[in-house]
Amino acid sequence: MSSGREESMAELHHALNNLLTKIMGAADLALHEPCEPAVGKELEVILGLAREGGTLIEQLNPTPWPR
């Protein structure tokens, strides 16, 4: 049985992953639309930062979230 803190951490992990997935999805969809090169570069930055955030979340979570 897991503690309330472990459940809270798992819920936070899940919520942050969902948020990053939405950000990455929106940026990826935007990249498939015609845009100025500078906008495309910024969208790539957004995708990279979201990936970094996902990596940090994985490192903070001692118990892997069930997939």
C-alpha positions in Angstrom: 0.0 0.0 0.0 1.4 3.4 -0.9 1.4 6.5 1.3 -0.6 9.6 0.6 2.6 11.4 -0.3 3.5 8.8 -2.9 0.0 9.0 -4.4 0.2 12.8 -4.4 3.6 12.6 -6.1 2.2 10.2 -8.7 -0.7 12.4 -9.4 1.5 15.4 -9.8 3.8 13.4 -12.1 0.8 12.4 -14.2 -0.6 16.0 -14.3 2.7 17.5 -15.4 3.3 14.8 -18.0 -0.2 15.5 -19.4 0.5 19.3 -19.5 3.9 18.7 -21.3 2.2 16.4 -23.8 -0.4 19.0 -24.6 2.4 21.7 -25.1 4.4 19.3 -27.3 1.4 18.4 -29.3 0.4 22.0 -29.9 4.0 23.0 -30.9 4.3 20.0 -33.2 1.0 20.7 -34.9 2.1 24.3 -35.4 5.4 23.2 -37.0 3.4 21.5 -39.7 1.8 24.8 -40.7 3.5 27.4 -42.9 5.3 29.9 -40.7 8.2 32.3 -40.6 11.6 30.6 -40.0 12.0 32.4 -36.7 8.6 31.1 -35.5 9.7 27.5 -36.5 12.9 27.9 -34.5 10.9 29.1 -31.5 8.5 26.1 -31.8 11.6 23.8 -31.9 12.8 25.5 -28.7 9.4 24.9 -27.1 9.6 21.2 -28.0 13.1 20.8 -26.6 12.2 22.5 -23.4 9.1 20.3 -23.0 11.3 17.2 -23.5 13.7 18.5 -20.9 10.8 19.0 -18.5 9.7 15.4 -19.1 13.2 14.2 -18.3 13.2 16.2 -15.0 9.8 14.8 -14.0 11.1 11.3 -14.6 14.1 12.0 -12.4 12.0 13.4 -9.6 9.6 10.4 -9.5 11.2 7.6 -7.5 8.4 5.1 -8.7 7.8 4.9 -12.4 4.2 5.7 -13.4 2.4 2.6 -14.8 2.1 2.8 -18.5 
